[in-house]
Amino acid sequence: MRSEQEFRDQLRSWIRSKSGEGETAALTDGTALFEERYLRSVHLPELLLLLERLCGEPIDVEELSPRDFRSIDAMVRRYARSGVAS
């Protein structure tokens, strides 16, 4: 199982790779990822696959909400609980 910090680190690294900003980005765990254009809608399918891999179980697309992807903090709250060690 991944720790919550590992979950956050892997999400952050993936987001930086997609944003084109790299390590110079002022990305925090509370950054509004889509509003501040770190991610675009075309990234969502790949993000879902990453989240499924990180949490170790499928994500029910019927239960998706835009707020689940607002920030790293939001994704950790919504998806990390089932697949990470406390």
C-alpha positions in Angstrom: 0.0 0.0 0.0 1.1 3.5 -0.7 1.3 6.1 2.0 -0.7 9.3 1.6 2.5 11.2 0.9 3.5 8.8 -1.9 0.0 9.1 -3.4 0.4 12.9 -3.3 3.9 12.8 -4.7 3.0 10.6 -7.6 0.0 12.8 -8.5 2.1 16.0 -8.2 4.8 14.5 -10.5 2.2 13.4 -13.1 0.5 16.8 -13.1 3.8 18.6 -13.5 4.6 16.3 -16.5 1.3 17.2 -18.1 1.4 20.9 -17.4 4.6 21.6 -19.2 5.7 23.7 -16.2 8.0 21.1 -14.7 9.5 21.7 -11.3 9.3 25.5 -11.7 5.5 25.4 -11.4 4.0 27.0 -8.3 1.9 23.9 -7.8 0.6 23.2 -4.3 -1.7 20.5 -3.1 -4.5 23.1 -3.0 -4.0 24.5 -6.5 -7.1 24.5 -8.7 -5.7 22.3 -11.4 -8.2 22.8 -14.2 -9.0 26.5 -13.4 -5.3 27.4 -13.4 -4.7 25.3 -16.5 -2.3 22.8 -15.0 -4.6 20.2 -16.5 -7.0 20.2 -19.4 -10.1 18.1 -20.1 -8.0 15.9 -22.5 -6.0 14.7 -19.4 -9.0 13.4 -17.6 -9.0 9.8 -19.0 -5.3 9.4 -18.2 -5.8 10.9 -14.8 -8.6 8.4 -14.0 -6.3 5.5 -15.0 -3.5 6.9 -12.8 -6.0 7.2 -9.8 -7.2 3.7 -10.3 -3.6 2.5 -10.3 -2.7 4.5 -7.2 -5.8 3.4 -5.2 -5.7 -0.1 -6.4 -9.3 -0.4 -7.5 -11.6 0.7 -10.3 -13.3 4.1 -10.1 -17.1 4.2 -10.8 -17.5 6.8 -13.5 -21.2 7.1 -12.6 -20.1 8.7 -9.3 -17.6 11.2 -10.7 -17.9 14.9 -9.8 -15.8 17.8 -11.1 -15.0 18.8 -7.5 -13.2 15.4 -7.1 -10.5 16.7 -9.4 -10.2 20.3 -8.3 -6.9 19.8 -6.5 -4.4 17.3 -5.3 -6.0 17.6 -1.8 -9.5 16.9 -3.3 -8.2 13.8 -5.1 -6.5 12.5 -2.0 -9.7 13.0 0.1 -11.8 11.2 -2.5 -9.6 8.4 -3.8 -6.6 7.7 -1.6 -8.5 6.4 1.4 -9.1 2.9 0.0 -5.6 2.2 -1.4 -3.2 3.8 1.0 -1.8 3.1 4.4 -2.6 5.6 7.1 
